[in-house]
Amino acid sequence: MINVNIFYYDNDDKFYYLGQKLNCNKLKNINIDDDTVTQDQSDEILPTFNILLVSDTNENQAIYHVFNVTNTEGLTREKYCPHCYQQSFDPKDDHFKRDYDNHVKQCKINDGKIIKKVKLDEQPFPQCPHIQRNETYAYLLANNATQQFKPTQYYITYDFETVERKVNTYFGKPFSKDDKSICSSQWISVLEPLSVASTIKLKWREQYKNNTSYKKIVTPFGSSALKTIYFDIRQGDDFVKQWIEQVFEEAKQVSLDNKYSINDGLTKSYDDEAIPYKQNVSIIGFNSSRFDQALFTKYLHNDKWTIQSFIGSYGQGKQMVVEHKQTKQQISFIDAMNYTQPTDLASFAQDLESNINQSKGLFLYEGITYDNYNQELIKSQPFPIKAFDSMLKNKIMTDDDYLLYLSDAKNYATRWDYLYHYNELDTQIMIYPLVNLINWFYQYNVDMLSFMSLAANENAIKYAIAYKDFDLNINYPQQQSKSKPFILSQSYWNYKVIGYNIQDKQKHRKTNNNVTINDYEYYKNLFETSQCAICGDKFTMDNKPTLDRI
C-alpha cells in the first residue's frame, strides 16, 4: 500500500492544484457481525507518491493519463506543509516565510492533523457596520438623537493635466554583446504634470457673499460654497508641492465645517464638542488611483508631511492618508470611482448630476508636449481642429465638438487661460454627482465617505435596513420560537461547500482552508449544541446558522 496525492489541472483558471489525498496509513477494520467500521493507525510508514491525473476524450471514451510528479512546488507554484500536506503557501507572497513557519510549527505539534475551531467573541456583537464604523452615529443613537445625524458633506476635489515628455531609453537585455545601447525593452515617454486644480466644498457663510472667490450652490443639505485653487508649471517646478501645501490649508476649514455645531439662539453657532467626529478630510479625484496619484505620490513624504497609511497597490491605491507633521491635520486621497461602476468623468457627471446644466470641457492631449507647451499655450488664437486628433485613441474631433470648443475658447485671452478654465471645470463637475451619491446613501443613515468602497456602503445599507426598526429603549428578550429545530443535513452541507468553492474559483481565491464535505459531522454537532451569538436563541428553521462571509 502507498499514500497518494492526486493533482489536477483547472482548465478554466489555468492552474494545477492538489485535489485529493489518499492516506493509507489508516487501516479500516470491518466487523462482519454488525458491519461496523473502525480505523486503526498503522505503525508502518508508507511511501507517498505525487501524481498528476489528466483526463481526455477520444471517440466519446474517457482516457486518463497519470504522471509522476517529482517537484510539486514547480507544478503548482505553491509550497505545501510537509506535515499535513494540505495547506499551501505562495513563495512570492510578502509574508510567505512568516505564515509558512507559523503553520509548520503548529502543524508539527498537531501531528499533521487539521484542527478546525470556531472561536466566538467573549461578548457577542451584532453586525451593523453603519453604526460600528461611524462613532458619530453610534453616539447619537445612544443618546436618542439620530435626527441630528448628517453625512460628511464637505470635501475637496482635484484633477491633474499632463504633457508627454519623450525619454527614449532602452533597458533590459542587450540584443548584441558588442552593442549594449539597444536592449529588449524601450521606455518611450513619461507624463509630466502641467497643472492641477482643486474645488473646495464648504459650508456657506454670509461673509462669502461679496467675495468673488466663493460661489454659492444649493444642495439637498442646504447652501454650500465652492472655492477653486489652481497651480501650474509656470509657478515653478515645485508647483505640485505648493498645491499640497494649499490643500492642507483649505482642509482646516473643511474639517471645521464637517463638525457638528449648535446655535446659541442668537447669531452664532459653536462646535458641539460632545458629538465625536474624527473623519479625515477627503481629497477626491476621478480615476485618480490609476493616474493622478502616480504624479504626486513622490511629494508626499518630506519634512512637512508624510504618508500615514496606504491601502491598495502602487498601481491602484484605494486610500492614502497623509498627515501634516506640524498641524497633525490628516487628509485622505481617494478615488470617486470607489463609489461607482467603471465609467468616465463625462458619463459620471451626466448620470448623477440631477439636471444640473454642466458638462466637461474639451482639450487636446497629444498636440502639446513637454518641449513645446509654453510656446503653444501662450498663444491667443484657439487650437486648430487638427490639433485635437488622437493617434493613441484613433479618433478625430467632430465639427460640432469643435464649434463647442470655439464658443468656449473665445472667452479666454490665451490658451493658458483656457487650460485654467478646463482644469477647474473638471474638478467642479464632480461636486454635484458626489452630493447626489452622498444624499442617496444618507437616506439609509449611511455616511458614504466613512467607507472605502461601493461594496462596503452597500453592505452597510443591507444591515441598516435590517436594523431600521431597532429601538434602543426596548428590551429584546430571547424569543420562544415554535419553529422546528435546525438539523444540518448532508445534502444541505454539500450544497454549501460546493457553493463556496465555486465562488472562490470565480474570484481566483485559494480554497485550501475552505470547509470540506468531510467537516459535516463537526458542524452538525456545533449547530446543535450552540446558539445564535446575537439573540441567544437556538438555531431553528426560521433562524438558520450561516458560515457566509460577510
N, C-alpha and C positions, 0 to 999 in steps of 0.2 A: 504494500500500500504506500501511497505517496500523498503529500499535500499539494494542491494545485491552485494557483492564482490565475484566473482567466481574464485576459484583457480583450476589450472590444474597440471598434472604431466607430465614431459617431459621424455618419455621412453628412448630416445637416450642418453641424458646427465644426467639422473637420478637426477632430482631436481624438487621441487614444485615452482610454480610461480603464480603471480596474472595475470590472463589472460583477465578478463573482469570486468567492473564496471558498474552496472545498478543503476543510480541515479534517483529516482522517485520524488525528491523534486521539479523538474521542471515539471510543468503540461502543456501538449500540448492542445492548443485550435484550433479546426478546424473550419474554416469558410465555411459553406456549399455553399454559393453563389459563391465564386471564388476558393474554395479548397485551400486557403492559410493556412499555419500553423504557429502559434506563440507560444512562450514558456513564461510562467509566473513562477516566483519563488514563491513556496508555503511557507507560514509562518509557517506551521506545521512542526515540527521536526520529521521526520520519523525514526524509528529504522533501524539499519544497521545489516545485518546478513552476516557472512562469511561462505561460503560453499565450499566444495571440490567436484568437478564433475569428476567422474571416469567412463570411458566407457569400455565396454567389448562386446564380441560377443558370441552368443550361437545359434548354428544351423543356421548360416548366418543371425541372427537377432541381431540388436544392443540393448544392455542393458546398461542403465545408472544408476549409483549409486550416491546418493547425501549424503554427510556427513557434519554435522555441525562442523565448526572449531572454537574452543574456544580460541586457542592460535596460532595466525598467525606467531609469531616470532619462536615458536617451530617448526612449519611446514616448513617454508621457510628458516629459519636461517637468516632472514633479519628483520630489524626494519623499519616499514613504518611510513611515516609522518602522524600525527594524523589529519592534516587539509585537504590535497589533497588526501591522501591515494594512491598516485601513485608512488612517489619517495621512494625508499628503500635504506637502508644502511647496510653494513656488520658490526656487532658489533665487529668482530675480527680485523677490519682494524685499522691501527695505527692512522689514522686521523678521526676515526669514530665520536668522540664527537664533534670535531670542525666542520666537514661537516654537521653533523646532526643538531646541534644547529643553524648554519647559515641558513640552509634551512628552518627549522621550524619557525625561526624568520621572514624570508622574506615571507614564505607561509602564515603566520598568517596575515601579512599586506595585502597580495593579496587576503585574504578571501578564501584561499584554491584553487584559480584558477592558473593553469599553464600558465604563460605568457612567450611566446617564442619570443625572439627578435634576429635579426641578426645585430650585431654591426660590421660595417666595419671600417677599419683604416681611420684616418683622411686623410692620404695620401696613395694612392694605391701603393702597391709594387708588382712587378711580382714575380712569384715563380721560382727561379733559384738558387738552393742550391749550385751548383758548383761555383757560383760567391759569393753569400751571405755568405757562410760558409768558404770562403777562402779569407782573406783580401789581400793576396799576388796577387792572380789572379785578384781580383777586382781593385787593384791599377794598375796593368799592363794593364788591359782593359781600364781603364780611361785614361791612358797615351799612348794608341795605341802601346803597347809594349808586346802584348801577345806572340810574338815569343820568348821572353826571359823566359817564364814560364817553370818551371821544377817541377816535383813532389818531395816529401820528399823521398829521396833515401838512406839515411844513418840512421842506426838504430842498435840495439843490440838484439841478440837472446840469449835465456838461456834455460837450462834444468837441472833438479834435478835427481839424482839417490838416491834410498832409500833402507832401510833394515827394516825388520819386528822386532818389539820388543814385546815380549809376556807381556800381562798385567794381563789377567785372573781375572778381578774384577767384582763382582756382584753388581747390583744396581736395584732399583725398589722396588716392593712389595715383602716382605719375604714370602716364601712358608709356613713357620711354625712360630707360635708365640714363640715357645721355641728356635728354631734355626734361628736367623736372618742373619746368614752368607751366606745363599743361597737364592737368590731373583729371581724374574721373568725374569730378563734380565742379560746378561753377556757380558762384554766388553773383548773380547778375545785378541786383539793385536792392535798395532798402528804402523804406518810407520814413521820412523825417517830418516831425511836427512843424506845421506852418503857422497855425493859430489855434486858440482854444477859447471857448465861450462858456459861460455858466449863467443859468437863470435861477435866482433865489426866490422861493415862495415863502412869504412872510405873513404874519397877521397884520391886517390893515389897521393903521393908526391915522388919526386926523392930521398928525404932523407931517404925513406924507402927501397931503392933499395938494400943496403948492410946489412940490418937489418933482421936477421932470424925470428924475432918476427912477421914480416908482410909478407903476401902472396898476390901477385898481381893476380887479376882476371879481366876478360873482361866482361862487361855488355852492354846492349843496350845504356846506358847512358855514356859509356866510361870506363876507367880503375878505379878500386877500390882496396882498400887494406883491407885484413882481418887480424884481430888480435884476439887471443884467450886468455882468462884468466880462471884459474881453481883453485878451493879450495875444500878441503875435510876434513874429521873429524880429520885427523892426525895433522892439523894445529890448533886444539883447538876446544872446544865446541862452540866457538863463530865464527866459520868459515863462517856461513851464514851472520853475521854482517860484516865480513871482505869483503865478496863478494859484499854486498850492497854498502859499502864504495868505493870499487874499481869501481863499476858500475857508481856511481856518478862522479868519477874522469874521467872515459872514456867518460861519457856523455858530458863533456865540449867540447871535440874535435868534437864529433858527431854533437853537436849543431852548432859549427862554420862551419863545412863542409856543413851543410844544408842551411846556409845563402847564399844569392846571393852575388856574387863578381864581380868586374870589373878589367880589366887588364890595367896596365899603359902603355902598348905598349912595355915594355922592358922585364923584367924577373919576375916581382912581380904582385900579384893580391891583391886587398883590398876588404874588405866587403863593399857592397853598402848599406849604412845605409838608403838611401832614400826608398828602397824597403822593406816594412814591412814583417817580418817573425817572428811569435811568437809560432810556433809549438813546443810542448813538445817533448823531445827525447823519441822515442818508444822503450820499452823493451818488446820483443815479445817472448812468449813461445808457445808451441803446446799443446793443451788441458790443458793449464795451469789454466784456470778459474775453472776447476773442480778438479785439482790435485795440481800442483806446488804452487799456491797461498796460499793454506792452510798450506804449510810448512814454509813460511817466513812472512806471514802477521803479526804475533805477534812481529816481529822485526822491524816493520815499524813505530813505534811511540816511540821515545825516545828523548834524549837531542840533537841529531844531525839532525834528520829528522822526518817528521810527514806526515800522510796521509791528503792530501788537499781535495780530493774528492773521493767518491767511488760510482760507478754506477753498479747496479746489486744486487744480493743477496750474502750472505756469501758463499753459496754453489756453486754459479756461478757468479763471478764478471766479468762484461763486460769491465770495465775500472777502474783502480786505479791510481790516480795521487798522487805522493809523492814528497814533497818539502824538499830540504836541508835547514836547518834553517840559516846557515851561508852564503852560496853562493847563496841562493834563486833559485838554479837550480831545475827545475821540470822534472820529468821523469814519463812516463805513462806506467804502466804494462797492456798489452793487450794480447789477445789470437789470434793466427794466424787463428784459426777455426772461428773467427768472420767474416772472409772474404772468406770462402769456405763452401762447403757442408760437413756434418759429414763424417769423414774418419779417417784413422790412419796415423801416420807420414811417414811410408814407402810408402803408396799409394800417399800421398800428394807430396812427393819428386819425385816419379816416374811419376805422371801425369803432373806435372808442371815444371819439371826440364829442359825440352827442350834439350834432348840428351846429357846432362852432365853425364859422367860416374861416378856416385857416389851413394852409397847405404847405407842403415842403417846397423850398425854392429849387433853382436849377443852377448847377455849377459844373465846370469841367474839371477832370482829374488828370487826364493824360496830356493835355496841351500845355501844362505848366510843369517845369522840373525844378530841381534844387539849384540848377545853374542859371536859370533864366527867370525865376519867379519875380524878382524885383523889377526887371525891365518890362515884364508883361503886366504886372499888377499896377504899376504906376501910371499906365496909360488911361486916358479918359474915355476913349471910344469902347463900345461893347465888343465882346468877343465875336468873331465871325462864326457862322453856323458850323463850318467845317471843324472848328476847334473842339466841338463837343463830340466828335466822332470817337468811338471807343473801339480800339483793336482788341482789347482784352475781352470785352463782352460781345464784340462783333455787332455793335449797334450804332445807328446814326440818329441824330436828332430830327424829329419831325418838324415841319413848318409851323404847326400850331404851337408846339412847345417853345420853339424859338421866338415866336411872337409874344408869348407869355414872358419869356426872359427879357426881351427888349422893352416891354412895357414896365417891367420891374427895374431894369438896369438904368433906365433914363432918369431915375430919381436920385442917382448917386454920381458924385463928381468923378471918382476914379474907380478902378477895379478893386483897389484895396477897400474902398468904402462898401462896395457891393459884397466883398468877402465878409466884412464885418456883419452886414445885414444877413447874409446867408448862414453864417456860423451861429449867429444869435437866434435866427429863426428855428434852426434845428434843435435848439435847447428849449425854446418856448412851446413848440408844438407837442412836446412830451407832457406838458403840465396838465392839460385837460384830460387826456387819456388816463394818466395816473390818478387824478382826482376821482374819475368815474370808477376806476378799479378799486380804490380805497373805499369809496362810498358803497360799492356793491358788497364787499366783504364786511363792511361795518354793520349792515343790516342783520348779520348773524353774530354781532358782538365780537368780531374778529378784527384785530389790528393787523392789516396786511404787512406793513413794514417791520413788524416784530417777528415775522417768519421769513425764511430764506428763499422759499420757492413756491410755485403754484401748487405743487403736490402737498406741501406742508400746510398751506392755507386751506386746501380742500379737506385735508384730514381734520383740521380744527373745526371746519364748518360741520362735518359729519357728527362730531361729538357735541358741538354746540347745539345742534338740532335735538340730539338725544337728551340734552340737559335743559331744554327750553322750559320745561315745567318744574324744574328743580326749585324748591323753596327752602331757603336756609333756616327758616323759623319752624319748619315742620320736622318732627322726628320720624325717621323711617325704620320701623321695626322689621324684623325678618317676617316675610310674608309666608303664610302657610299655603302652599300651592297644592291643588288637587290633581296636578298633572302627574303622569306616570314617571317613575324614576328613569333616568337616562342610563342605559346599559350599552356600552360600546360593543358593536358587533364587528366581526372580522371583515365583512364586506364594506361597512362604513369606513373602517380604518384603512383598508386597502385603497379605497377611493381617495381618501385624504392624502395618503403617502404618494400615490401616483400623481395627484394634482400638484403637490409641492414640487416634485421632480420636474414636471413639465414646465411649471413657472420658472424654475431656476435655469433650466436649459435654454429657455427662450431668452432669458436675460444674461446668459453666459456666466452664471454664478456657479460656484463649486457646490457639489451635493454630497461631499464626503461626510459631513456632520449632520445630514438630514435624518429625520426619523425614518425607520425602515419598517417593513411588514413584520419583521421579527420582534419589534417592540410592542406588539399588540397587547400581550399579557401585562406588561408593566403599566401601560397607560390605562388599560381596562381597570386594573386594581387601583390606580391613582385616582381615577374619576369616581370610583365607587366609595373610596374612603376619605376623599377630600371634599371641600365645599368652595363656593364662589368667594373670592378674596374681597369682593366689594360688598355684596349684600349678605353674605354669610349663609345663604341657602344651599341645600344640597342640589346637585345637578338633576334637572328633570328634562322632559321632552320640550317644555316651554322655556327652560333656562339651560341651554346646552353649553358644555365647555368648548373652548376653542384653543387651538395652537396657532391660529393665523397670526402672521407677523404684521403688526400694526405700524 
